[in-house]
Amino acid sequence: MTTSHTRRGFLKTGGAVVGGFALSVVSKGALAQGKAKVRFSGYVESEEQLATTLKVLEAYQAKNPDVEIIPEFSNFRSFTDKLATEAAGGNAPDMFSVNVDLLAEYAARGVLTPLTDWIPDPLDVSEYQDGSIFACTYNDQLYAMPNDAIAPAILYNPNKFEELGVAVPPDMFTWEQLHETSVALSKAAGRGFWGMEDGGGNYVPCDIFLRAKGKSMFTPEHTLGFAAEDMATWFQYWDDMRKAGGAPPADVQAQAGDNSATLGIVRGRSAMLIQMTDSYVGIGTLMEDPLALHMLPNGHEGMEMKQHHYDYAGNSTGIWSQATDKDLCIDIIRFMHFDPEGVDLYYEGSGMIPASSAGLQRVAATGNEEEKKLVAYLAMLREQPAPSRRPGIGGLGGMFRRANEAVAFGDMTPLKASQAFVAEAEQKLEALKS
């Protein structure tokens, strides 16, 4: 089981730390009278990200003393559950975080405001990468402003490769070579160590895997771009990896849970992990050994080798369709994304890489060593960009984890798990149309 881990590790107390911090801010502002009030809700993945977000909101209020921003931030699960309830009850926050896989659902249900009327003034999206824009687009309308840029990567421990005498794969290599490398690392280390952590429950690398076969997770028309038989090869790949010893068995992987501190690569029990780049800094801080970035495989044996990677908006900001003052919400977004003071405050120390090209260049010039490594990796992918990722469906991560675990524990064959996944996904896609 692989999930999206945080920049500094998951908040160990769930939403309590974040919620408590945010609520203390709310209580101070709640005394203000006669101000224009804006509820801003979102998910944060670390105390650092929360702190930087609050700083930029406080800076906006300092420049606009007639405005009170009421922050309501928590972890992803708490945020999405609360937003679903509030949106259904007609009491959604004025502004809120938008995840790429939930954007289509929010847009189709009329929860989000299209941003067309504010483009290009004051929201000039011309310097944003296609990947970030497409991730925030549904039915040819931009529904959210991209915040940070992320991409899939293999995070690996170079010291383990050197120690075990196994060569790091070349820049362009096959999925079969990744299997061989993982097994070689496991055999060289011996019992209790695995070359690669189980990535079968991670849907973004599955998209890369499918693209190397001429398929894709979703089409531009927001339909599935693969058949159940195609996805079955993904779950079969990881089942073969586990059986060959290249990845840990189901029970061992399950013990890692959703906590970055218990990851095999952090505990010195694995050499590689497939993850999103926004986890790189956080996981790296938990390790004694250095952490490096590598592309995922770019082809299958006997097939064309090609760049299939992309970067996209890891998080974005949208406006409720019934927000009282949408122009004010837009101005807050403008400050976060285009005002030099707001941009610096929003990204400094957060571990996030801006989605805009100008912001990325700023981090390249002023960021720390680890941030510059992330910028270099994203810049490499952009030299020969793959077609962008499109919005998915809500609950996609959970669907993948359940399917992969069903195969790993022997409860389903790869084909049966894939068929169940496809049936659920198509049901969700059909519901959006209606």
Secondary structure as UniProt FT lines:
FT   TURN            12..15
FT   HELIX           16..29
FT   TURN            30..31
FT   STRAND          36..43
FT   HELIX           47..63
FT   TURN            65..66
FT   STRAND          67..74
FT   HELIX           76..88
FT   TURN            89..90
FT   STRAND          95..98
FT   HELIX           100..108
FT   TURN            109..110
FT   HELIX           116..118
FT   TURN            119..122
FT   TURN            126..127
FT   HELIX           130..135
FT   STRAND          137..138
FT   TURN            139..140
FT   STRAND          141..142
FT   STRAND          145..150
FT   STRAND          152..156
FT   HELIX           158..164
FT   HELIX           175..189
FT   TURN            191..192
FT   STRAND          194..196
FT   TURN            200..201
FT   HELIX           203..211
FT   TURN            212..214
FT   STRAND          216..218
FT   TURN            220..221
FT   STRAND          224..225
FT   HELIX           228..243
FT   TURN            244..245
FT   HELIX           250..256
FT   TURN            257..258
FT   HELIX           260..262
FT   TURN            264..268
FT   STRAND          270..276
FT   HELIX           277..279
FT   HELIX           280..285
FT   STRAND          292..294
FT   TURN            301..302
FT   STRAND          312..320
FT   TURN            321..322
FT   HELIX           326..337
FT   HELIX           340..347
FT   TURN            348..350
FT   HELIX           357..366
FT   HELIX           369..383
FT   TURN            394..395
FT   HELIX           396..408
FT   TURN            409..410
FT   HELIX           414..433
//
